[in-house]
Amino acid sequence: MLEFTWPWAFAALPLPLLVYRFFARAARQEAALFVPFYQRLSQLQTDSNRVDAYRLLKIICCALIWVCVVTAASRPQWVGDPILLPSNGRDLMLAVDISGSMEARDMVINNVQLSRFEVMKVVVSDFAERREGDRLGLILFAAHAYIQTPMTFDRTTVAKLITELEIGMIEESATAIGDAIGLGVKHLRERPENSRVLVLLTDGVNNSGAISPVQAGQLAQTEKIKIYTIGMGADTLVQRSFQGARAINPSAELDEENLTLIAESTGGKYFRARDVEDLVDIYAELDTLEAIEQDEQTFRPINVLFYWPLGAAVLLSFLLALATLPWGSILQRSPARRADDATTDSAAVTGGQS
């Protein structure tokens, strides 16, 4: 549907007529008689109808230019049909650990060892794609925490950004779990109270940042933000070397105690992902979170159109300027003038040679 943002601009349409009617013309001094060539008198008399037609065309062109300018000033726009936004769902913030420890290759699929980071990208991006009706956000953290994607209904973009993550995007030498939770609280605190959810995945312990995980959890509890924490990493990994094979615990630094405390204090839950199947099951369980009804919202896409009448006004002005040029004098020079020019050029050449 066509709409005008400033329809009152059309009140300026009669302005040129008012100026012409109520303001006197500027004083103009002209010669009483100007006849450069008597032989052209008859031609001037016969061209009077053509001159009148040209003046009428000029007036019409000027009127069209003014109408186009006023129409552009009213800012026309095309308003599309209303699009219904999802009316149920959660405001779900995903916080994922991309520190260097996530490169540990203790995840096995079909007897192939993969890193925690590779598995996390696949599972979490698939989880984001399924969250139809939810508003999603993405936080990345390692030595620092950053917001990668603010809250949005564009699940496809969030999932794509997760698949494009790389270790090293943030300083990877430490893990700032507390800062990640605090950043999630900052972006969720203004959302509807019963729909604020933070899902945090990590494989380590907080050893960086300005706030501890427990303090951040208390702040989340105050803001009534539910936190689900996921501790990722196998309990046993066999390392082989020249001295033989030995079993180690690659998740020895995982701070399960504080992750459990944070989740339970906010009404959430702590999950332990020791392998790929565990991680898939965890996000499948998160899919069963109760949907929260929200106010129905709609929006209408708007395309601005003012540049079309403005462009037409510029084009007509350009054509009008071209039409006022003396094309007859430019294209058709009299034989006598061309002869005089040739004589002048010849004399100039002769004088130069002498």
N, C-alpha and C positions, 0 to 999 in steps of 0.2 A: 504494500500500500504506500502511495506517495504522500509524504508529509513535508511540511515546511517548519523548520525550527523557529524562524523569526518571520511569521507571516505579515507582521506589521510593516515590514520593509516595502510591501507593495503599495503602501500609502504614498511612496515617492514617485509612482508612475506618472501622475499628472504634473509633476514639478516643471518639466520643460515648457508645457503649455502655459502655466502660471507665469513663468519668467517672461515668456514671449508676450503675454497679454498685459502685464502690469509694469514691466520695466522698459524704459525707452532704449532704443538702439544707441550704440556708441557713435559719437560724431565721426563723420567720415568725409574727407575732402577728396574730390575727384576732379579730373580735368573735364572741361565743358565739352570738348570734342577731341576724339582720338581716332584718326583714320590713317593708319600707316600705309595702306595700299588701296587706292580708289577702285582697282579692278576687283577687289574682294567684296565691295559693297553689296552687289547682287547676291553673292554667296551667303553673306551674313543674313540677308533678308529671307532667303530660302531656308536657312538652317534654324529659323526661330522656333519651329515646331519641335525640332530635335533638341534644342536647348531646354524647352519647357519639359519635355519628357525626361531629360537628364536631371533637371532639378527635382522633379517628382520622385524619380528613382533615388536620388540622394536623400530626400526627406524620409522616404520609406526605410532606407538603409540605416539612417541615424536613429529612427524610431525603434527599429529592431535591435540595434546595439544597446539602446537604453533599456529596453524590455529585458534583454539578456543579462545586463549588469544588475538590474533590480532583482531578477529571479535568482541570480547567483548570491546576491546579498541576503536573500531570505533563507539560504542554506537548505535547499531541497535534499531529501533523503528518502531512500526506499526502506521501509520497515517490513521485515519478513513476518511470517506466521509465528505465533508463540510456540516456544519449545519448552516442554515440561522437564524440569530437573528432577532427579530422583528424590522422592519424598521420605524414604526410609534408609537407614544405614548409620554408619559410625564415622566419626572423624578419627581416622586410623593413621598414626605416625609410625613409620618403620625406621628403626635405628639399627644400622649394621656396622659391624667392626671390620675395618679394612687395614688393620695393623699388620706388621710383618709376620706375626705368629699365625695368621690365617693361611699362610703358604704351606703349613705343615701337611704332608701327604699321608693322612691317616684315615681317609675315606675310601672304601673299596666298593666298586661296582663291576660285577662280572669278572672278578679276579684282577681288576685293573685299579691301581692306586691313584686316587685323585686328591687334590688339595681341598682343604675345607672351603677355601675361597671359591673354587670352581663349582663345588656342589651348592654352596650358599646362593650363588648367582642364579642357578637354574631353579632351585626350589622357591626362593623368595620372589623371583620375577613371575613364576607361574602363580604363586599366591596372589600377587598384585593384580594379575590379569583376571582372576576370579572374583575380585571384590566389587562386583557390580552393585551400584547404589551407595558405595562408601566414598568418602572424600579422603584421598591418600596424600601423605607427605613422606619425604625421604630425608633422613639424617645420616651423614657419614661421619665416622669418628675413628681416630687413631691417637696420635699425640694431642690432637685438637678435635673439636667437633664443629661441623659445618652443616648448614641446611642446603641440601642439594635440590630439593623440590618442595616448594610450599604446598599447602593443602589444595588439592585439585581433584576434579572428577575424571581427569584424563588418565585412566588406568594404563592405557597403552604406552603413553610417554613415560610414566613411572617405571613400568616393566622394562622398557627399552633402556632407560638410564641405568637400571640395575645390571642388565646384561653387559653394558659397556664399562662397568667399573674396572679399575685396575689398581693393584697394589702400588703404592707410591704416590697416589693422587694427594695424599696427606702424609706428613712426616710419620713414618711407620715404626719409629723406635719405641713408642710407648702407647698406652691405652687410656683414654680419658672417658671412662664410663659415666662418671658424675656429670661432666660437662654435657654429654649427650642427653642424659635424662633432663638436665636443667634446660637445655635448648628445646627439647620436646615439650616441657611444661610451658615454656614461653609461647610456643605456637599453638598450644591446645587450650590454654586457660580462657580464651575468649569464645570458645565454641560451646554449644549447648551442653549442659552439665552432665547429662546421662549418656553422652555419646563419645566421651574423650577416652581414647585408648592408645597406649604406647606399647609397641612390641620391640623389644631390644634383644639383639643377638650378639654374643661375644664369646671369645674363647680364652679370656685371660682375666687379669686382675687390674683394678684401677691403680695406675702409677703415674698419672699426669692429670693436669687440669686444675681449675681454681676451686672446685667444690667436690666433696666426697660423694660417692654413690648413696650413702645413708642419708646425708643431708638433702640431696636431690630427691630421694624417695620421700622424705618427710614433706618437702615442698609440694610434691605431686599429691601426696595424701591430703594436704590442706586444700589444694585446688580440685580435689575429687577426680583425679585422673587415674584410671586403672592401668597398671603396668604388668605386662607379661614378659618375663625374662627367659631367655634360651641360652643355656650353656652348651657350647659346641666343642666336640673333640672326643677322640677314642680314649678308652681307659688303658689300652695296651697297644704297643707298636713294636714290632720286631725289627731291630736294626742289624744288618749284616755288614761285617767288615772282614779284614784279613785275619783278625783274631777270633772270628766266629760270630755267632748270632747271640743277641741279648735282647731281652724284653725291657721296654721302658714305658713310663706313663707320660704320654705327650700332653696330658691335661692336668699336670701336677699344679700349675699355677692358677687354674680356674677357681675363682672365688665364689663357690656355690653357696656358702653361708650368707653372704651379703646379697647375692642375687635372689635367694629364697626370701630373705627378710624384706627386701624392697617389694617383691611381687605380692607377698601375703599382706603386707601393711597397707597396700593400696587396693586390695580386693582382687588382685590378679592371681597368677600362678607361675611357678618356676618349672621349666621343662629341661630335661637333659637329653641332648642329641648326641649319642655315641657313634651312630652310623647314619647312612643315608636314609634307611627306612625310618629311623626315629625322627629325623628331621621332617620327612614327608608327613608322617603321622601327626607331628606337632602342629604343623600348619593346617592340616586337615581338621584338627580339633579346634584350632582358632577360627576356622570357618563357621563353626557352630555357635559363635557368639550371638547373643540375642540382639535382633535388630531393634533400633530405637526409632520411633516415629518422629519425624520432624515436620515443620511447616512446609507445605507445598510451595515450590518456587518455580517461576517461569521467567524466561528472558526472550527477547525478540531481537534477532540479528539486524543490524543497521548498516546500510551502505550509503555513504555520502555521495551526492551527485552534483554538488555546486560547480565542479570543474567543467562539466559539460556546457552549461550556458555561458560560463566565463570564457571558455575556449572559443565558443561561437562568436562572442562579442569581439574577442581579439582578432579572429579571422575576418569578420566583417569590417573591422576598422582597417585592417591591412588592405583588403580589397578596395575600400573606399579611398584610401590614400593613393593606391595605384591608379584608380579611375580619375583622380584630379590632376594627374600629370599631363602636360601638353604633348600627348603622343603624336598629334598631327605635325607639330613643329619638329619633333625629334625624328620621326620616321620619314617625313616628306619635306625636304629642303628644296627651295625653288632653284631652277636651273641657273638663274642669274646669280644667286648667292653662291652656288657651287663654282660658277665661272669666276666670280670675284675672288673666292678663296684660292682657286687654282692660280690666278694671276698673282695674287699676293705671295703664295708659296714660291712661284717661279722667280718673282722679283727678289725675294729673300735669298734664294739660292744664287742668283746672278750677282747680287751685291756681295755675298760672302766670297764668291770666287774672285771678284775684282779686288 
